Amino acid sequence: MFVYYLGLGWRSLRRNPVLTALMVMAIAFGVAASMITWSVFRVVSGNPIPWKSSQLYNVQIDNRGPQYNEPGNEPPDALNYTDAVALMQAHKAPHQTMLYDIAPSVLPQNANDLPSTTTGYATTADFFTMFDVPFKYGSPWTNADDDGHAAVAVISDALNQRLFGGANSVGRDVTLDMHAYRIVGVTEHWDPKPRYYDAYDNMEFANPAQVYISVNRAVDIHVGMAGRNNCGGAPAHFSNDEQWLHRECAWIPFWAELPTQADAERYKEFLTAYSAEQQQAGRFQWAPNVRLRNVTEWLDHEKVVPAESRISLFVSIGFFIICLVNTIGLLLAKFMRRSSEIGVRRALGATRREVYAQFLMEAATVGLAGGVLGLLLTIVGMQGIGLLFEPDVARLAHLDMSLLLTTLIVAVLATVIAAFYPTWRAAQVQPAWQLKSN
């Protein structure tokens, strides 16, 4: 019967080509608009590390006073150097890391090639363990390397391809800003989106980092910061690097790994006690003001999901609903024009269940045709997605098998759901009335 009803459905599409074309186009345009905006929204709003997001916490400490804070007395989104080092030395979390953006020049291996600028982070050994960074060759440097201010580096697979042709480069040197570093590891392609650990510098959707060096070594040799430096409105003129390091300016994101909620509560108590000590020492002139947010809470706080992606998704879904409402009207007109056919079928013994099966299958064929056209419109629409979103966001949207299957499934299911009312009306046709009137 399934094959029989499917055949009836396809023949019905050819019977009223204009009406069928209107329904197919309505479904196609509605589902294509929804899938195009969904392709962006699913990337920017996803949990980048779902297996661990409840254990990783961003740390905030108010080091500049309420007069410079955001509404709600929100402290700075990053720490200054003094507080970051103090928390690292206290080591109240099983794993903790501090980091800041760098953009060093990389000296190529071939003397005939020109140096190029790359991006990365000055950080600590725990960075790689905390954020589950995958390695292709080697491993992260160790805590002993951090303590010894070792000139070590981890590079990405992309940079390794560029410098060493993809060979195992562990143990070789890479020259960054005229300083040599021993390569201890090469990462696999690793590009979590959003880049939750560096939302402070608006790097959520930037290109992947290429190089990582020890933060202690970076400070020793004065590796410049390539990210944001927030001094709370105070003058930011520094006569030397030491003065810059110890000013009350926020520029170092700090993360702590806390396995349980109890651990997080104890760590927040520690942060409050630390701030109280700074107040008693005369450094802070205000009551302790700290925040501890896990990954999802941090992304919500930073409003990482672009407003235009959320708005465009809602608008496209609304447009799809309007298309479905129009489809309901067209299906109702199409089905009720066949009242005499329904009456004859019922008189010959067809049950209402069989009428439901026939017309819902017919609606499914309309949805399938709309889904196929919607796929083509989605492919075309993806080419112009940069007209709606920022380039860093638009380049993340991509066609994959899951999006293609979702487009077809949504088109068919939505059309079948829209067909329930027209089908119910068709199933209520009284055979006696139709036979008498015809």
N, C-alpha and C positions, 0 to 999 in steps of 0.2 A: 504493500500500500504506500510505503514511503516513496518508492520510485514512481508510482502512479500519480501521487499527489504532486511530486516534483515536476512531472511532465505536464500536469494540468497548470501548474504555476507558470512554467515557461510559455505555454501556449496562451495563457491569459495576458502575459506581458506583451505579446505580439498583437493581441486582439485590440488593445487600446494604446497605440504607440505614444500618442501625445500625453495622455494621462500618466502612462508609465514613465515617460521621459521626465515629466515634472517631479514625480516622486523620487526617481533615481538621482536627479540633480540636487534636490533638496537634501537628501541623505548624504550625498557625496560632499557637497560644500560644507554642511554642518560638521560631519565627522572629520574632514580635512582640517578645518579651522581649529577644532578641538585638539587633534593630534599634533599639529604644528606647535601650538602653545604648550601642550603637555610635554613635548620632547624637551623643551627648555626647562619647564618647571620641575620635572622629575630629577634633572641634574642638579639644579641649584638648591633644591629643598631636601635632598636626600641626607641620610645619616652617613657621614663619610667613614665611620669606624664603629658600626653597630654592636660588634661583639665586645667593645671595650669603652663605649662612650660614657657609661655611667661610672667609670673608675678614673677618668682623666678630668682634672679640675684646673681651670684657669684661676690664677691668684691676683687679687686686686687689693692694694693698700693705699689709703689716702695720705699722700706725702706732700700735698700742696695747699690743703685747706678748703673749706666749704665754699669760699668765694669764687673758686675756679672750677667747681664741680658742675656736672650736668644736673638737670632736674632730677629730684629725688635724692639729692646729695650723693650721686654716683661718683665713686672715686675714679681716678684714671684707669684706663683699660690695660695699662702696662706698668711695670715697676721702674724705679730708677736703679742705677748701678749699686748704690749703697745697700738698698733693701734686698735686691736680688742676690748679692753676695752673702749677706747675712743669713738669708733663708737657706742658701746652698750649704753654708757652713753649719747651720743648726741641724740639718738633715733629719727633719721630723717626718718625712715621707719615705716609703720604701724606695721610690724612684722620683726624681725631680730634675727639671732641666730649665735652663734659661737660654735665650737666643736673641740674636738681632740680625737684620738683613745686611748682607755685604754684596758688593758688585766689583770683584777684582778683575784685573786684566790677566788673561791666561797667555803665557808664552808658548807657542807651538813647538812641537818636537822638530819639525823641519825648519831649518834656519832661513829658508826662502819664503816661508809664510809669515803673514803679519799677525801680531798679537790681537786678541779679541776680548771683548768684555763678556763676562758671564755673571750669573746671579747665584746666590746661595746664602748660607747662614754660618755665623759663628755660634757654636752651641757646645753642649757637653755630651759625654758618652751615653748618658741615659736617654738622650733624645731618640736614638735608634731603637732601643728596647721598649720605651714607652709607647711609641707610635707604630711599632711593628713594621719597621722599614725592611723590605726584602733585599737580600744581597745576592749578587751574581758571583762575585769573587770576594774572598777575604771576609772581613768582619768589621764592626765598629772599633774605634780605638777604646782604650780602657780608662777607668777612673784614675789609674796611676798615671796615664798619659796626661789627663787633665791636671792632676796635682803637680806633675813635672813640667807643665807648660810646653809639652812636646810639639814639635812642628810636624803634625800628622794631618792627613786629609782623607776624606771619603768623597769620591766623585760618582756622578751618575753614569749609567750605561751610555747615554747619548754623548757625554763629554769624553768618555773612554773610547767610543767609536771615532770621535773626531781626532783625538790625540794619538791613540795607540792602535787604531784600526780594529778595535774590539778585542784585542788580545788581553790576557790576564796581566794587568799592570800593577798588581800588588807588589810592593817593595820598590817600585820605581818612583822617581821624583816628578812632581808637577810644580811649575813656577807660577806663583800668583803675586802680582804686584812686585816682581823682582825678588820675592822670597821663595825659597825652595821648601816643599813639604813632601814628606814620605807618604805615599798612598798605602793605606791599610785596608781599604775596601772599595768595591764598586757595587753600587746598588742596581737592582733591577729597575725597570721603568716603574716609578712610584709617583703618582700624581693624584692624591685624594682631593675630591671636589665636594663641597667647598674645602679650601685649605684652612681647616679649623684652628690650627695651632698658630696661624699668623693673620687672623682676622683684624688685628690691631692696625696693621699697615695696609689694609685694603688689598691684600694679596690673595683673596679667597679664590679667584678664578684666573690667576696669573699663570704663565708658563712654568713648568716644573723647575725646581731648584737643581743646579748642576754641580755644586761643590759645597762641602761642609768642612769647617776647620774648628779646632778647639778654641773656645771663647777666651780662655786664659792666655793662650798664645796670641790671639788677635788683639787683646788689650795691650800685651807687652810691646808689640811692634806697631801699635797705633793703626790697626786696620779700620778704616772709616766706616761709619754707619750709612747704609743706603736707604734706610726706612724713615719713619716719622719720629720726630723729636718734639714732645709736647711739654713745654715749660710752664704751662698754666697762665700765660699772659705776662710772665716775668721776662725781663730782658735776657736774651739768649746769646750774649757775647762772651766768649771765653778766650783768655789769653794763652792757655795751654791745655793739653789733653787731660791732665790731672784735674784741673778745674772743671772741665766738661764732665768727667766721670762722676764727680761728687756733687754736682748741682742737683737741685730737686726737680729734675726733668724725667718724664716717663718715656722710655724707649725700649724696654726689654720685656717682652712677654715671658711669663713664668708659669710653668705647669707642674702639677704634682699628681702622681698616681696614687690613689687611695682606694684599696680593694673593696672596702665595705662602707656603709653609711656611718657606722660608728667611728671609723677612721677619719672620715670627712668631718664629722662633728668635733673630734679631738683636734684635728688640724686647724679648724676655724677658731677654736679656743686658743690655740697656740698663736695664731695670727693676731687675735685680739690682745693677748698678753704682750706680744712683741710691740704692737702699736702703743700700748699703755706704757711700756718701758721707754719708748721714744718720746712720749709725752712727758714723762717724769724727768727725762734727761734734758728737756727743754727744746728738743728738735721739732716736735709737733706741738702746736698751740691749740689743739682741738681734741675732742674725744676720739677714741679708736673708731675707725670707719673702714671695715674690710668687707670683701665679697669673695665667695668661693662658688664657682659655677662649673657644672660638668659640661661636656661637649655640646649637647643639645640646648641646654640653658644658655650657654655662651653664644651659640649661633643665633638664638632668638634675641638675646640682648643686643647683639651687634647688628640685628636686622640684615642678615646676610642675604636672605632671599630678596632679589630686586622687586620693588613695588610694581614695576611694569609687567613682570612675569606673572605675578599673582592677579593683577587687574585684567591682563589680556586673557588669562585662563578663564576667569569668571565671565568675561564678555563673550568668549568663544563658546563656552558651555551654554550661556543664555541664548546665543544665536542657534546652537544646535537644538535646544529645546523648542525654539520657534519653528525651526525646520520640521521637527517631529510633530508639532501641533498641526502644521500645514499638511503633513503626510497623513495624519489621522483623518482630516477632512477629505483628502483625496481618496484614501482607502474606503472611507464610508460611502462616498459617491460611487466608487467603482463596484463595491460589493452590493449596494442596494439596487443598482441597475440590473443586477442579476437575480432579482427576487423570484422571477418565474422559474429560472433554472433551479434555484434552491428548493422551490415548492415541488417541482417535479421529482427532484432527488429524494426529498423527504417522503413524498407519496410512494416512491418505489422502495422505501424501506431504510433509507439512510438515517442514521441517528444524529442527534445534535453534536455528539462527540466527533463524528466523522466530518460534519460540517466545520467544526472548529479546526480539526486537523487539516482539512483541505485549504481553508482560507489563511490559517497561520503559516502553512507551508508556502502559500503564494506570497504572503508578506515577507517570509524569509528570503525568497528569491529576489524580491525587490531590494531587500537589505543587502544581499550579496552583490547584486549589480551595483548598488550605490557604494558599497565598500570597495569594489574593484576600481570604480571611477575615483573614489575618495583616495585610494592609494596613489593614483597618478597625480591628483591635485596636491597631495601631501608631498610627494617627491619634488614637484615644481615649486611649491610654497617654501620648502626648506632652503631653496637657493636664495630666497630673498629675505631670510630671517634676520639678516643683519640690518635691515631697514627698521626693525622694531626694537632691537636690543643692542646693548653695548657690545663692541667687538669681542671683548674677553668672555662675555656670556654667550653670544651668538655662536662662536666657534665650538662651544661644548655640545650644542645640539647636533645629533647625528641620527641617520637612519640605521636601524638594525632590525634583525628578524623579530624581536619582541614588539617593536613599534608597528611593524607591518601586520603581524598577527593581531595585535590589539585593535588596529584600525578595522580589520575585517570583522572581528568578534563584536566590537562595539556597534558597528553598522548593522549587523544582523540582529543582535539582541535588542537594540533600541527600536528597530523597525517591528520586530515581533511584539514587543511590549506595546508599541503604539497601535498595533493592529488588534489588541484585545477588545477594545470597545467596538470598532466596526464589525469584528467577527461575532461578538455577542449579539449585536443588532441583526446580523445576517442569520444567526442561529435561531432567532425568535420569529422568523418568518413562518406564518401559518400556511401549511400546504393547501387546506381547503379554500382559503381566500384566493390564493394564487390560481388554483385550478378553475374556480368559479369565474374569476375575472378574465381569465385567458382562455 
